[in-house]
Amino acid sequence: MWRCSGIEVKITRLCSCLVLLLCLTLPVVAQVRNESAPPKHVSMEEENARAQTRWMYKNLSLEAEQYEQVNEINLTYAYKFDSIEKLKSKAAKTSAKNRIKQTKEARIKAVLTPDQYLQYVAHKEKQASQKKSPFSGSYLGQ
């Protein structure tokens, strides 16, 4: 009977060691899996592009086909703007941004109806004027 107790003690210790080993290795395995997954970095430009597409869909009453085209345009140019940030020269950045904006606007104009484009331009002008004057509107409690 004592011999049985010894075997039971060894089995209990073995099980305890296996459980401990399992508990110690699971976090390492989980960490390795997380590191092998591609990072989900979303640039500020991409977030802005998605927000702009949502605004256009909601406020310009885009059709499904227009939505797809505008979304593609906004994301494409968001990635281009993101890549400009790697340029060293401020003049080069400004020049590249202006070219990209012009091309993007031409593509947007081709997708929208004339009425939609007028609303879009009015919204952009309003946004631009608010950027120039940060203390206008709700900042002053008006």
C-alpha positions in Angstrom: 0.0 0.0 0.0 2.8 2.3 0.7 4.2 1.7 -2.7 0.9 2.8 -4.2 1.2 6.0 -2.3 4.6 6.7 -3.7 3.4 6.2 -7.2 0.4 8.5 -6.5 2.8 11.2 -5.1 5.0 10.9 -8.2 2.0 11.2 -10.5 0.6 14.1 -8.6 4.0 15.9 -8.8 4.3 15.1 -12.5 0.8 16.5 -13.2 1.7 19.6 -11.2 4.9 20.1 -13.1 3.0 19.7 -16.4 0.4 22.2 -15.4 3.1 24.6 -14.3 5.0 24.1 -17.6 1.8 24.6 -19.6 1.0 27.9 -17.7 4.5 29.2 -18.4 4.6 28.4 -22.1 1.1 29.7 -23.1 1.9 33.4 -22.8 5.1 32.9 -24.8 3.2 31.1 -27.6 0.5 33.8 -27.6 3.1 36.6 -27.8 4.8 34.9 -30.8 1.5 34.6 -32.6 0.7 38.3 -32.0 4.2 39.4 -33.2 3.8 37.4 -36.4 0.5 39.1 -37.3 0.9 42.2 -39.5 0.5 45.4 -37.6 -2.8 47.3 -38.0 -1.4 50.8 -38.4 -3.9 53.2 -39.8 -2.4 56.6 -40.8 -4.0 59.8 -39.9 -4.5 60.5 -43.6 -6.3 57.2 -44.0 -8.6 58.0 -41.1 -9.3 61.4 -42.6 -10.0 59.8 -46.0 -12.6 57.4 -44.5 -14.2 60.3 -42.6 -14.4 62.4 -45.7 -16.0 59.5 -47.6 -18.5 59.0 -44.8 -19.3 62.8 -44.9 -19.7 62.7 -48.7 -22.0 59.7 -48.5 -24.2 61.2 -45.9 -24.3 64.8 -47.1 -24.1 64.5 -50.8 -26.4 61.5 -51.1 -24.0 59.4 -53.1 -25.2 56.4 -55.1 -23.5 53.1 -54.4 -21.3 53.3 -57.4 -20.3 56.9 -56.5 -19.5 55.8 -53.0 -17.1 53.1 -54.2 -15.4 55.4 -56.6 -15.1 58.3 -54.0 -13.8 55.8 -51.4 -11.1 54.5 -53.7 -10.1 58.1 -54.7 -9.9 59.3 -51.1 -7.9 56.3 -49.9 -5.5 56.4 -52.9 -4.7 60.0 -52.3 -4.5 59.5 -48.5 -1.7 57.0 -49.2 0.0 59.4 -51.5 -0.1 62.2 -48.9 1.3 59.7 -46.4 4.2 59.0 -48.6 5.0 62.7 -49.1 5.9 63.1 -45.4 9.1 61.2 -46.2 10.3 64.1 -48.4 13.0 66.3 -46.7 12.4 69.6 -48.4 9.4 71.7 -47.3 9.1 73.1 -50.8 9.1 69.6 -52.3 6.3 68.6 -49.9 4.2 71.6 -50.7 4.6 71.2 -54.4 3.8 67.5 -54.3 0.7 68.1 -52.1 -0.6 70.7 -54.5 -0.2 68.4 -57.5 -1.9 65.6 -55.6 -4.8 67.9 -54.4 -5.4 69.1 -58.0 -5.5 65.5 -59.4 -7.7 64.3 -56.6 -10.1 67.2 -57.1 -10.4 66.5 -60.8 -11.2 62.8 -60.2 -13.8 63.7 -57.5 -15.4 66.2 -59.8 -15.7 63.6 -62.5 -17.6 61.3 -60.1 -20.0 63.8 -58.6 -23.0 65.5 -60.2 -22.7 69.3 -60.6 -24.9 69.9 -57.6 -23.0 67.4 -55.5 -19.7 69.0 -56.5 -21.0 72.5 -55.5 -22.0 71.2 -52.1 -18.6 69.5 -51.8 -16.7 72.7 -52.7 -18.8 74.8 -50.3 -18.0 72.4 -47.5 -14.3 72.4 -48.3 -14.3 76.3 -48.3 -16.1 76.3 -45.0 -13.6 73.9 -43.5 -10.7 76.0 -44.8 -12.1 79.2 -43.3 -12.5 77.4 -40.0 -8.8 76.3 -40.1 -7.7 79.9 -40.7 -9.8 81.2 -37.8 -9.7 78.6 -35.0 -11.7 80.8 -32.6 -14.8 81.2 -34.7 -18.1 79.5 -34.1 -18.5 77.2 -31.1 -15.2 78.2 -29.6 -16.6 81.5 -28.5 -20.0 80.1 -27.6 -21.7 81.6 -30.6 
